[in-house]
Amino acid sequence: MTASPPTRRSLSHRWLLVLPFLWQVALVPVVNEVSLAPLHIPFPMLWQLLGIVFATMVIGLVFRLDRRAGVDRDEAEFLARTAGQEAGEHTPGEAR
């Protein structure tokens, strides 16, 4: 079996995973100054709650974009190649 050369895929969408971090850390000084309490919930607590929903949506979006980029196929190929190595099989040219 000949291995095909790896194709270069754009995974730049993974930078979206920085957004939940910025939500939680970078905006804290702004959020702490808000005295609004909707539904008798302190605003910083509501902000954290909404941050969980926001992070979940961003992670779901990145997951879908990864699938579209073919990351699932790459992972399946990697697992197929390494499954034999875990069982003690050696690939040609591999040091024992």
C-alpha positions, 0 to 999 in steps of 0.5 A: 500500500502506497501512502498518498502525500498529505494534502495541506488543509486550512485549519485557520478556523480553529482560531475561533476557539480564542473567542470564548477565552476573550469572552471570559478573560478580556471583558471581565473588567467591563462586566464587573462595572455593570450594576444591572441585575436582570431576573435578580441575577448579578450581571457578572453571573449572567455573563458567565452563564451566557459565556458557557452557551457562547463557548458551546456554540463556538466549539460546535462551529469549529467541529463542523468546520473541521469535518468539512475540512476532512479532519475526520478522514485524517484521524481515521487514517492515523488510527488505522496506521497506528492500530497495528503498531500498538499491537506490536507490529512494526512498519518497514524501516522502523527501528526495533 
